[in-house]
Amino acid sequence: MIKLREVDAEIWGHALTSAAFVPLQQSSAYASALARRGRLIRRFLIEDEGRTALGIQAATRRVIGFSFITTALRGPFSFSPGSDLPPLAFAATVAELRARWPHALILSPDFIANEATLRAMRGAGLREIVSSPSVIQVDLAGDGTEMRKRLQGKWRNRLVKAEAQGLKVEIKRGGAALAWLLAAHTRLMRTKRFKSLPAEFVLDLVATSARRDVFVIAVEAKAQPLAAALFLRHGSGATYVIAAAEPAGRIAHAGNLALWQGLRALQDAGVRICDLGQVDGERAAALAHFKLGTGGQAMRLCGTWTPSWL
């Protein structure tokens, strides 16, 4: 028997502790950041034969008091790692969501784009509107030595060069390091003309996260910032949110050092998986190679789907 149960933020947060990995977009902090922007947040747990199979957190944008569009980024997600999207549970979920949200509904499930997933999506009456690039996730199992062995050769060599320069690396929870990173990130988005999370939203994410879950890795040389990276922990997982480096930092491979030290700090904090976010091998090949150099696994998600006629 399949049961869809709407829950509040407290029950949602408690339920997430039993999931192997929850995407940042389905976390409580992300919902709180969206709520600051006036989004209406609703959360549902989907049970199949008494076992929690799926979770979905969606945000509704309202215009002049009327619901306009509801979006679930990286949702629904599975409570069982590596499982296929259960077709019956998913079809029941979509039917219930369509009844509750009789307006534009957009879903981008956190499932691999395999035949079983695509068949379940179409069986639920959805059509694909945007194909998804891959995401890269790094397994933080083992100790630092084991993690280092999983690095690709060129990436490891660049890390060694950065470590040999005596650069200063610190873990911050915000403050001046975060301010520098946000300014550098904004400048890079403007000059390189790429899309990413705006600085204002990143600030909200940091503000709605517990202080212990914020990791700003700052790399300096002679008191001058070279590179920085922001990681947010959510449950047993974490996400590489944004990063930036000055030209001198890129020459010194400070970005490799910041990412590596961030992964090590997360590992020490008990995090099992770090999501490095999306990569596009065609439009941003250099960034894709950089993330893959960590030894992470690339996984192509199933894309963005809707039952609505947009």
Rosetta silent file (secondary structure, phi, psi, omega in degrees, C-alpha in Angstrom):
SEQUENCE: MIKLREVDAEIWGHALTSAAFVPLQQSSAYASALARRGRLIRRFLIEDEGRTALGIQAATRRVIGFSFITTALRGPFSFSPGSDLPPLAFAATVAELRARWPHALILSPDFIANEATLRAMRGAGLREIVSSPSVIQVDLAGDGTEMRKRLQGKWRNRLVKAEAQGLKVEIKRGGAALAWLLAAHTRLMRTKRFKSLPAEFVLDLVATSARRDVFVIAVEAKAQPLAAALFLRHGSGATYVIAAAEPAGRIAHAGNLALWQGLRALQDAGVRICDLGQVDGERAAALAHFKLGTGGQAMRLCGTWTPSWL
SCORE:     score description
SCORE:     0.000 S_00000001
   1 L     0.000  131.994 -178.251    0.000    0.000    0.000 S_00000001
   2 E  -101.853  131.544 -176.774    1.344    3.415   -1.017 S_00000001
   3 E  -132.475  130.438  177.355    0.750    6.375    1.277 S_00000001
   4 E  -105.046  123.067 -175.839    1.665   10.031    0.733 S_00000001
   5 E  -124.512  121.481  176.176    2.037   11.976    3.973 S_00000001
   6 E   -81.094  135.419 -176.352    2.572   15.730    4.218 S_00000001
   7 E  -128.911  161.118  177.344    4.896   16.666    7.081 S_00000001
   8 L   -88.331  178.468 -175.368    6.133   19.826    8.749 S_00000001
   9 H   -61.603  -36.689 -177.949    9.712   21.086    8.844 S_00000001
  10 H   -67.291  -47.283  179.559   10.499   19.338   12.144 S_00000001
  11 H   -66.003  -38.595  178.128    9.332   15.893   11.019 S_00000001
  12 H   -59.243  -49.242  179.880   11.043   16.404    7.651 S_00000001
  13 H   -58.975  -39.621  178.875   14.357   17.209    9.319 S_00000001
  14 H   -67.991  -40.973 -178.659   14.081   14.133   11.511 S_00000001
  15 H   -63.554  -36.193 -176.299   13.166   11.890    8.545 S_00000001
  16 H   -64.037  -21.282 -178.974   16.176   13.049    6.544 S_00000001
  17 L   -67.662  -18.114 -179.511   18.542   11.584    9.126 S_00000001
  18 L   -95.682   -1.402  179.121   17.617    8.078    7.923 S_00000001
  19 L   -88.698  143.907 -178.935   18.391    8.778    4.249 S_00000001
  20 L   -66.429  -41.654  177.524   21.776    7.770    2.837 S_00000001
  21 L  -152.269  132.306  177.643   22.127   11.028    0.903 S_00000001
  22 L  -119.457  123.791  178.352   19.840   14.044    0.573 S_00000001
  23 L   -59.961  150.191  178.744   20.567   16.646   -2.133 S_00000001
  24 H   -53.156  -39.512 -176.419   21.142   20.193   -0.882 S_00000001
  25 H   -66.597  -15.207  177.842   18.014   21.315   -2.759 S_00000001
  26 H  -104.954    7.722 -177.691   15.911   18.967   -0.627 S_00000001
  27 L   -84.377  163.991  178.861   17.479   20.041    2.678 S_00000001
  28 H   -65.492  -37.381 -179.517   15.881   22.118    5.401 S_00000001
  29 H   -63.788  -41.678 -179.927   18.401   24.940    4.919 S_00000001
  30 H   -64.190  -41.669  178.611   17.568   25.253    1.210 S_00000001
  31 H   -62.660  -42.092  179.770   13.844   25.388    2.000 S_00000001
  32 H   -64.469  -37.633  177.666   14.413   28.094    4.609 S_00000001
  33 H   -65.431  -39.638  177.243   16.440   30.136    2.118 S_00000001
  34 H   -68.050  -38.293  179.359   13.613   29.866   -0.434 S_00000001
  35 H   -61.314  -33.040  176.442   11.037   30.785    2.210 S_00000001
  36 L   -62.667  -21.794  179.270   12.938   34.021    2.792 S_00000001
  37 L   -98.939   15.568  174.785   12.114   34.816   -0.835 S_00000001
  38 L    85.660    8.731  178.870    8.425   34.250   -0.316 S_00000001
  39 L   -77.400  141.364  174.572    8.230   30.679   -1.580 S_00000001
  40 E   -88.707  122.874 -175.318    5.619   28.385   -0.065 S_00000001
  41 E  -105.633  132.277  173.207    7.320   25.147    1.006 S_00000001
  42 E  -133.121  147.414 -174.417    5.579   21.784    1.287 S_00000001
  43 E  -132.396  139.151 -178.789    7.149   18.423    2.102 S_00000001
  44 E  -135.583  139.622  171.627    5.908   14.881    1.551 S_00000001
  45 E  -108.845  133.592 -178.434    7.111   11.438    2.586 S_00000001
  46 E  -110.105  118.243 -178.779    5.997    8.540    0.401 S_00000001
  47 E  -103.196  138.971  177.943    5.599    5.197    2.132 S_00000001
  48 E  -126.210  111.906 -176.522    5.434    1.880    0.309 S_00000001
  49 L    56.296   42.268  175.984    4.242   -1.062    2.433 S_00000001
  50 L    80.604   -1.330 -179.662    5.012    0.903    5.599 S_00000001
  51 E  -110.418  134.663  178.561    8.559    1.786    4.544 S_00000001
  52 E   -69.897  116.340 -176.403    9.603    5.312    3.602 S_00000001
  53 E  -102.511  -41.620 -175.091   10.613    5.040   -0.049 S_00000001
  54 E  -134.818  157.020  171.854   10.695    8.603   -1.358 S_00000001
  55 E  -135.297  144.822  177.530   10.828   12.170   -0.118 S_00000001
  56 E  -146.288  131.152  177.280    9.972   15.350   -1.966 S_00000001
  57 E  -120.432  124.051 -174.879   10.215   18.997   -0.956 S_00000001
  58 E  -126.900  150.933 -178.789    8.683   21.509   -3.341 S_00000001
  59 E  -120.138  130.340  179.953    8.528   25.305   -3.493 S_00000001
  60 E  -107.075  128.936  174.977    5.592   27.229   -4.905 S_00000001
  61 E   -95.162  131.773 -178.268    5.974   30.678   -6.361 S_00000001
  62 E  -114.444  141.592  178.448    2.916   32.882   -6.021 S_00000001
  63 E  -124.061  121.103 -177.802    2.014   35.907   -8.119 S_00000001
  64 L    50.925   41.662  175.653   -0.560   38.403   -6.784 S_00000001
  65 L    83.772   -5.035 -179.056   -1.653   35.790   -4.255 S_00000001
  66 E  -108.281  140.110  176.947   -2.175   33.005   -6.798 S_00000001
  67 E   -64.397  132.420 -174.904   -0.033   29.891   -7.146 S_00000001
  68 E  -112.882  -50.113 -178.591    1.941   30.162  -10.351 S_00000001
  69 E  -153.667  138.384  177.339    4.525   27.376  -10.485 S_00000001
  70 E  -117.334  129.911 -175.550    5.705   24.618   -8.132 S_00000001
  71 E  -128.766  135.451  172.957    9.207   23.213   -8.485 S_00000001
  72 E  -119.401  101.493  178.831   10.971   20.313   -6.792 S_00000001
  73 E   -80.678  129.171 -178.186   14.716   20.501   -7.493 S_00000001
  74 L    56.616   32.937  178.189   16.467   17.123   -7.130 S_00000001
  75 L  -138.711  148.127    2.963   13.166   15.700   -5.937 S_00000001
  76 L   -74.789  164.247  175.804   11.838   13.231   -5.250 S_00000001
  77 E  -123.125  161.939 -176.334   14.879   11.416   -3.850 S_00000001
  78 E   -95.462  145.989  173.029   15.225    7.870   -2.587 S_00000001
  79 L   -87.635   -7.274  178.877   15.712    6.733    0.992 S_00000001
  80 L  -114.670  112.781 -175.475   17.429    3.590   -0.343 S_00000001
  81 L   -61.753  137.432  175.155   20.821    4.285   -1.984 S_00000001
  82 L    77.030    4.662 -177.937   21.295    3.004   -5.515 S_00000001
  83 L   -85.220  154.957  174.845   17.682    1.949   -5.989 S_00000001
  84 L   -75.915  160.266  176.713   15.644    2.521   -9.131 S_00000001
  85 L   -67.361  116.973 -177.773   12.717    4.905   -9.094 S_00000001
  86 L   -69.588  115.819 -171.345    9.763    2.763   -7.882 S_00000001
  87 H   -62.173  -43.036 -178.199    7.138    3.174  -10.630 S_00000001
  88 H   -67.533  -45.207  179.206    3.979    2.598   -8.582 S_00000001
  89 H   -63.789  -39.217 -179.388    5.061    4.837   -5.699 S_00000001
  90 H   -69.529  -42.485  179.194    6.193    7.532   -8.128 S_00000001
  91 H   -61.665  -41.215  177.937    2.976    7.413  -10.197 S_00000001
  92 H   -65.379  -37.519  178.389    0.899    7.728   -7.022 S_00000001
  93 H   -63.389  -47.854 -179.477    3.070   10.627   -5.897 S_00000001
  94 H   -62.002  -42.825  179.579    2.651   12.497   -9.178 S_00000001
  95 H   -60.546  -42.078  179.992   -1.115   11.923   -9.186 S_00000001
  96 H   -68.777  -40.918  179.852   -1.400   13.285   -5.653 S_00000001
  97 H   -65.831  -37.663  178.674    0.832   16.271   -6.376 S_00000001
  98 H   -64.585  -35.039  178.580   -1.170   17.144   -9.501 S_00000001
  99 H   -71.237  -37.009 -178.636   -4.345   17.132   -7.418 S_00000001
 100 H   -78.887  -30.149 -178.963   -2.793   19.322   -4.731 S_00000001
 101 L  -123.025   81.107 -177.995   -1.104   21.651   -7.227 S_00000001
 102 L   -79.056   43.009  176.958   -3.453   22.126  -10.211 S_00000001
 103 L  -137.598 -164.935 -177.163   -1.011   24.539  -11.815 S_00000001
 104 E   -62.118  123.163 -179.086    2.430   24.265  -13.403 S_00000001
 105 E  -123.542  126.825 -178.089    4.379   21.478  -11.686 S_00000001
 106 E  -126.654  128.588 -179.329    8.053   20.799  -12.457 S_00000001
 107 E  -124.455  140.824  172.279   10.043   17.870  -11.077 S_00000001
 108 E  -132.440   79.102 -173.533   13.719   16.981  -11.472 S_00000001
 109 L   -57.010  147.025  179.734   14.051   13.656   -9.605 S_00000001
 110 L   -88.755   62.930  179.822   17.354   12.698   -8.027 S_00000001
 111 L  -133.577  149.174  179.865   17.588    9.449   -9.980 S_00000001
 112 E   -66.314  144.765 -179.317   20.010    8.179  -12.612 S_00000001
 113 L   -80.344   73.518  174.403   18.833    8.409  -16.214 S_00000001
 114 L  -110.433  177.663 -175.204   18.458    4.698  -16.895 S_00000001
 115 H   -62.126  -39.707 -179.038   15.696    2.828  -18.693 S_00000001
 116 H   -62.566  -42.501 -179.929   13.830    1.966  -15.493 S_00000001
 117 H   -66.187  -47.680 -178.383   13.734    5.599  -14.395 S_00000001
 118 H   -63.515  -36.610  177.527   12.656    6.948  -17.769 S_00000001
 119 H   -65.539  -40.092  178.461    9.945    4.300  -18.039 S_00000001
 120 H   -66.454  -38.102  178.869    8.647    5.258  -14.585 S_00000001
 121 H   -63.408  -47.217 -179.394    8.619    8.956  -15.532 S_00000001
 122 H   -68.728  -35.905  178.925    6.633    8.363  -18.696 S_00000001
 123 H   -64.353  -23.739  178.431    4.338    5.904  -16.899 S_00000001
 124 L   -87.705    4.802  177.737    3.435    8.662  -14.454 S_00000001
 125 L    82.363   24.369 -179.259    2.271   10.854  -17.337 S_00000001
 126 L  -101.684  157.245  173.307    5.276   13.179  -17.396 S_00000001
 127 E  -129.573  144.478 -176.860    7.185   14.579  -20.336 S_00000001
 128 E   -78.851  134.456  178.597   10.777   15.760  -20.323 S_00000001
 129 E  -116.163  -22.415  177.431   11.347   19.477  -20.840 S_00000001
 130 E  -144.784  126.287  174.415   15.064   19.806  -20.007 S_00000001
 131 L   -75.509  152.873 -174.332   17.761   17.140  -20.211 S_00000001
 132 L  -105.220  137.759  169.698   20.079   17.029  -17.249 S_00000001
 133 L   -72.778  177.144  179.339   23.871   17.285  -17.199 S_00000001
 134 E   -81.456  158.243  168.283   25.812   14.968  -14.942 S_00000001
 135 E  -115.727  154.822  179.356   26.570   15.533  -11.287 S_00000001
 136 E  -118.946  128.910  178.215   29.767   14.395   -9.611 S_00000001
 137 E  -122.171  137.444 -179.238   29.826   12.881   -6.157 S_00000001
 138 E  -105.780  125.252  175.772   32.913   12.058   -4.123 S_00000001
 139 E   -79.455  122.888 -177.804   32.891    9.080   -1.778 S_00000001
 140 L   -98.530   20.183  179.129   34.608   10.104    1.442 S_00000001
 141 L   -68.545  155.500  179.228   35.004    6.563    2.738 S_00000001
 142 L    87.020 -167.599  178.378   38.354    5.492    4.118 S_00000001
 143 L  -105.511 -175.541 -177.850   41.077    7.726    5.477 S_00000001
 144 H   -60.397  -36.101  179.607   43.034   10.563    3.895 S_00000001
 145 H   -64.236  -43.481  179.339   45.565    8.185    2.354 S_00000001
 146 H   -65.644  -41.006  177.792   42.842    6.195    0.613 S_00000001
 147 H   -62.073  -41.199 -177.816   41.159    9.361   -0.631 S_00000001
 148 H   -64.611  -35.357  178.605   44.455   10.642   -1.982 S_00000001
 149 H   -65.294  -27.164 -178.134   44.984    7.405   -3.925 S_00000001
 150 L   -80.936   -9.927  177.442   41.655    7.965   -5.670 S_00000001
 151 L   -67.202  144.231  174.098   42.787   11.338   -7.053 S_00000001
 152 L   -69.875  151.206 -172.037   43.673   11.378  -10.750 S_00000001
 153 H   -53.750  -52.071 -178.789   47.401   11.669  -11.435 S_00000001
 154 H   -63.598  -38.483 -179.969   47.524   15.199  -12.861 S_00000001
 155 H   -64.693  -43.454  179.925   45.151   16.469  -10.177 S_00000001
 156 H   -63.889  -39.798  179.839   47.304   14.913   -7.442 S_00000001
 157 H   -63.785  -39.961  178.041   50.470   16.423   -8.931 S_00000001
 158 H   -66.698  -37.080  176.445   48.919   19.897   -8.915 S_00000001
 159 H   -62.977  -43.741  179.078   47.862   19.399   -5.312 S_00000001
 160 H   -60.148  -42.261  178.964   51.428   18.409   -4.390 S_00000001
 161 H   -63.162  -41.480  178.713   52.756   21.563   -6.057 S_00000001
 162 H   -64.660  -41.973 -178.980   50.271   23.710   -4.139 S_00000001
 163 H   -65.734  -29.957 -176.859   51.158   22.015   -0.849 S_00000001
 164 L   -75.094  -11.456 -175.785   54.874   22.585   -1.476 S_00000001
 165 L   -89.702   -1.170  177.987   54.445   26.372   -1.620 S_00000001
 166 L    67.816   31.007  179.905   53.606   26.775    2.045 S_00000001
 167 L   -69.411  147.966 -179.996   50.246   28.427    1.365 S_00000001
 168 E   -87.351  127.293  179.886   48.097   29.242    4.366 S_00000001
 169 E  -123.334  127.738  179.223   44.826   27.286    4.530 S_00000001
 170 E  -132.610  149.465  174.649   42.119   28.027    7.073 S_00000001
 171 E  -103.106  118.821 -179.337   38.590   26.756    7.675 S_00000001
 172 E  -113.959  165.374  176.828   36.179   29.590    8.396 S_00000001
 173 L  -108.679    2.365 -178.260   32.449   29.693    9.136 S_00000001
 174 L   156.531 -137.218  174.982   31.821   32.992    7.357 S_00000001
 175 H    67.673 -146.972 -174.241   33.183   36.478    7.923 S_00000001
 176 H   -63.973  -35.020  179.938   35.785   38.104    5.691 S_00000001
 177 H   -63.671  -43.073  178.440   36.665   34.848    3.915 S_00000001
 178 H   -67.547  -40.283  179.063   33.066   34.330    2.837 S_00000001
 179 H   -61.018  -42.697  178.229   32.722   37.984    1.811 S_00000001
 180 H   -63.128  -44.095 -178.378   35.828   37.696   -0.404 S_00000001
 181 H   -62.380  -44.116 -179.084   34.547   34.472   -1.959 S_00000001
 182 H   -64.308  -40.208  178.718   31.120   35.927   -2.743 S_00000001
 183 H   -65.940  -43.300  179.663   32.660   39.030   -4.329 S_00000001
 184 H   -66.889  -38.956  178.316   35.081   36.941   -6.402 S_00000001
 185 H   -62.102  -45.408  179.380   32.281   34.546   -7.391 S_00000001
 186 H   -63.467  -41.872  179.436   30.071   37.425   -8.545 S_00000001
 187 H   -63.968  -40.858  179.515   32.940   38.953  -10.518 S_00000001
 188 H   -66.346  -40.154  178.202   33.684   35.633  -12.220 S_00000001
 189 H   -60.279  -37.805 -178.510   30.030   35.112  -13.171 S_00000001
 190 H   -72.606  -44.809 -175.234   30.042   38.537  -14.808 S_00000001
 191 H   -79.232  -35.795 -179.132   33.351   38.220  -16.663 S_00000001
 192 H   -89.715  -11.250  177.699   33.073   34.528  -17.615 S_00000001
 193 L    56.792   55.469  174.021   29.336   34.798  -18.333 S_00000001
 194 L  -124.259  158.690 -179.258   28.187   31.651  -16.587 S_00000001
 195 L   -98.452  137.907  176.776   25.148   31.013  -14.407 S_00000001
 196 L  -157.052 -177.042  178.665   25.419   29.979  -10.796 S_00000001
 197 L   -65.080  130.495  176.986   23.791   30.715   -7.458 S_00000001
 198 L   -66.896  152.660 -176.403   23.647   34.482   -6.849 S_00000001
 199 H   -57.640  -36.973 -177.915   25.596   35.782   -3.874 S_00000001
 200 H   -63.279  -39.650  179.809   22.421   36.892   -2.076 S_00000001
 201 H   -72.314  -37.220  176.773   20.978   33.387   -2.154 S_00000001
 202 H   -60.784  -41.193  177.246   24.274   31.847   -1.020 S_00000001
 203 H   -60.099  -40.608  177.746   24.220   34.222    1.946 S_00000001
 204 H   -65.529  -39.383  177.440   20.710   33.028    2.796 S_00000001
 205 H   -60.747  -43.387  178.910   21.857   29.405    2.561 S_00000001
 206 H   -65.021  -42.474 -177.878   24.697   30.124    4.976 S_00000001
 207 H   -65.791  -31.558 -178.094   22.384   32.023    7.316 S_00000001
 208 H   -92.378   -0.386  175.335   19.845   29.172    7.427 S_00000001
 209 L   -96.539  150.198  173.503   22.518   26.519    8.011 S_00000001
 210 L   -63.893  145.700 -177.097   23.920   25.683   11.422 S_00000001
 211 H   -55.660  -38.697 -178.408   27.310   27.312   11.957 S_00000001
 212 H   -67.967  -14.596 -178.450   28.982   23.894   12.295 S_00000001
 213 H   -94.817    0.884 -178.832   27.673   22.959    8.820 S_00000001
 214 E  -103.623  123.819 -179.657   29.404   25.863    7.044 S_00000001
 215 E  -125.579  104.842  173.691   32.926   25.236    5.711 S_00000001
 216 E  -103.386  112.069 -179.396   34.681   28.139    4.000 S_00000001
 217 E   -95.350  113.402 -176.285   38.130   26.957    2.920 S_00000001
 218 E  -110.808  130.239  179.640   40.378   30.008    2.427 S_00000001
 219 E  -115.691  127.490 -177.162   43.828   29.825    0.812 S_00000001
 220 E  -130.343  159.698  170.863   46.236   32.764    1.194 S_00000001
 221 E  -138.469  120.922 -178.646   49.800   33.739    0.368 S_00000001
 222 L    53.215   46.076  177.276   51.403   36.610    2.288 S_00000001
 223 L    66.100   11.846  178.084   47.988   37.608    3.695 S_00000001
 224 E  -108.079  127.504  179.560   46.547   37.900    0.173 S_00000001
 225 E   -62.639  134.007  176.149   43.563   35.695   -0.788 S_00000001
 226 E  -109.824  -40.113 -177.618   44.341   33.263   -3.600 S_00000001
 227 E  -162.146  160.822  175.648   41.302   30.977   -3.607 S_00000001
 228 E  -157.667  156.745  178.397   38.351   29.887   -1.513 S_00000001
 229 E  -143.863  143.937  178.626   35.582   27.320   -1.598 S_00000001
 230 E  -113.053  126.296  173.098   32.287   27.021    0.264 S_00000001
 231 E  -117.652  142.737  173.313   30.894   23.656    1.364 S_00000001
 232 E  -121.393  128.314  175.485   27.608   23.158    3.207 S_00000001
 233 E   -88.724  138.561  175.996   26.920   20.029    5.212 S_00000001
 234 E  -142.463  106.371 -175.963   23.352   18.718    5.224 S_00000001
 235 L    68.779 -134.245 -179.621   22.747   15.513    7.123 S_00000001
 236 L   -87.742    0.666  179.447   25.305   12.836    6.263 S_00000001
 237 E  -117.058  177.007  177.842   26.166   14.574    2.977 S_00000001
 238 E  -151.678  163.649 -179.159   27.622   17.878    1.870 S_00000001
 239 E  -132.707  136.201  172.501   27.709   20.062   -1.240 S_00000001
 240 E   -80.989  103.914 -167.592   30.496   22.049   -2.897 S_00000001
 241 E   -84.508  -60.579  177.000   28.476   25.232   -3.348 S_00000001
 242 E  -145.015  161.139  176.395   30.766   27.842   -4.964 S_00000001
 243 E  -154.045  158.654  178.182   34.483   28.459   -5.391 S_00000001
 244 E  -156.916  155.169  177.758   36.735   31.116   -6.883 S_00000001
 245 E  -145.465  144.222  173.057   40.420   31.784   -7.445 S_00000001
 246 L   -76.026  162.259  176.834   42.512   34.774   -8.403 S_00000001
 247 H   -51.898  -42.317  178.589   44.836   34.462  -11.440 S_00000001
 248 H   -65.819  -32.302  177.964   47.770   33.969   -9.077 S_00000001
 249 H   -68.957  -37.063  177.447   45.785   31.322   -7.256 S_00000001
 250 H   -66.540  -38.448  177.459   45.158   29.400  -10.458 S_00000001
 251 H   -63.307  -37.607 -178.246   48.880   29.451  -11.238 S_00000001
 252 L   -85.056   -0.195 -177.251   49.596   28.127   -7.733 S_00000001
 253 L    59.405   36.152 -179.784   46.822   25.491   -8.026 S_00000001
 254 H   -67.897  -26.953  177.388   45.217   26.966   -4.916 S_00000001
 255 H   -64.437  -39.399  175.367   41.809   25.791   -6.119 S_00000001
 256 H   -61.435  -43.211 -178.819   42.964   22.165   -5.919 S_00000001
 257 H   -64.613  -42.089 -179.800   44.235   22.794   -2.407 S_00000001
 258 H   -63.950  -44.555 -179.833   40.956   24.434   -1.301 S_00000001
 259 H   -65.549  -44.103 -179.937   38.837   21.591   -2.673 S_00000001
 260 H   -62.028  -47.402 -179.374   41.092   18.909   -1.199 S_00000001
 261 H   -64.987  -32.374  175.860   41.206   20.513    2.232 S_00000001
 262 H   -65.894  -44.136  178.357   37.430   20.916    2.132 S_00000001
 263 H   -62.451  -39.739  179.007   36.936   17.223    1.373 S_00000001
 264 H   -66.724  -40.188  179.247   39.308   16.284    4.191 S_00000001
 265 H   -64.870  -40.519  178.596   37.512   18.581    6.646 S_00000001
 266 H   -66.116  -41.028  177.928   34.156   17.080    5.691 S_00000001
 267 H   -59.781  -44.890  178.798   35.545   13.574    6.065 S_00000001
 268 H   -63.112  -27.340 -179.585   36.806   14.439    9.547 S_00000001
 269 L   -85.990    1.838  176.344   33.323   15.783   10.364 S_00000001
 270 L    92.718    9.218  178.980   31.745   12.429    9.478 S_00000001
 271 L   -73.848  138.938 -176.994   30.366   13.302    6.036 S_00000001
 272 L   -98.486  -33.073 -177.191   30.034   10.274    3.749 S_00000001
 273 E  -137.329  135.292  174.093   29.339   11.851    0.337 S_00000001
 274 E  -116.349  122.746  178.197   30.194   15.266   -1.106 S_00000001
 275 E   -87.989  118.639  179.405   28.199   16.454   -4.108 S_00000001
 276 E   -88.916    1.720  176.019   30.375   18.601   -6.379 S_00000001
 277 E    86.593 -170.708 -174.511   27.361   19.714   -8.401 S_00000001
 278 E   -77.180  152.561  172.592   26.652   19.685  -12.103 S_00000001
 279 E  -135.675  148.985  177.275   29.196   19.455  -14.880 S_00000001
 280 L  -129.390  104.079 -175.572   28.868   20.044  -18.600 S_00000001
 281 L   -64.872  -18.227 -179.362   31.638   18.387  -20.570 S_00000001
 282 L   -92.898  -48.101 -175.636   30.847   20.410  -23.695 S_00000001
 283 L   -86.352  -25.828 -178.631   30.270   23.944  -22.407 S_00000001
 284 L  -140.066   64.220 -175.221   32.586   23.828  -19.382 S_00000001
 285 H   -63.052  -39.792 -177.676   35.083   21.062  -20.075 S_00000001
 286 H   -62.634  -43.013  178.979   37.806   22.503  -17.826 S_00000001
 287 H   -66.396  -38.317  178.034   35.501   22.594  -14.806 S_00000001
 288 H   -61.992  -45.255  178.680   34.311   19.055  -15.530 S_00000001
 289 H   -63.441  -38.238 -179.890   37.918   17.775  -15.664 S_00000001
 290 H   -62.028  -46.424 -178.855   38.726   19.641  -12.457 S_00000001
 291 H   -70.310  -39.698  179.089   35.872   18.017  -10.548 S_00000001
 292 H   -65.623  -24.983 -179.986   36.468   14.580  -12.032 S_00000001
 293 L   -63.163  -17.642  178.336   40.100   14.821  -10.953 S_00000001
 294 L   -73.705   -7.784 -175.123   38.995   14.267   -7.355 S_00000001
 295 L    86.723    9.920  179.261   38.152   10.683   -8.243 S_00000001
 296 L   -70.939  164.105 -178.776   34.451   11.419   -7.941 S_00000001
 297 E  -100.886  128.718  176.853   31.799    9.506   -9.841 S_00000001
 298 E   -86.637  131.843 -179.594   29.864   11.216  -12.634 S_00000001
 299 E  -134.038  124.542  178.880   26.166   10.381  -12.715 S_00000001
 300 E   -88.066  117.846 -179.929   23.715   11.641  -15.308 S_00000001
 301 E   -79.155  170.816 -168.592   20.390   12.433  -13.687 S_00000001
 302 L   -81.968   -4.122  175.684   17.068   11.889  -15.420 S_00000001
 303 L    98.596 -169.444 -177.810   16.352   15.535  -16.253 S_00000001
 304 E  -111.835  132.599 -172.065   13.440   17.896  -15.644 S_00000001
 305 E  -132.568  160.409  178.455    9.872   16.724  -16.255 S_00000001
 306 E  -152.164  147.944  170.059    6.328   18.044  -16.014 S_00000001
 307 L   -93.066   -2.267 -174.347    2.739   16.811  -16.332 S_00000001
 308 L   -93.995  157.224  176.520    1.730   20.363  -17.269 S_00000001
 309 L   -95.707   87.915 -176.868    1.464   21.908  -20.698 S_00000001
 310 L   -86.820    0.000    0.000    4.007   24.693  -20.341 S_00000001
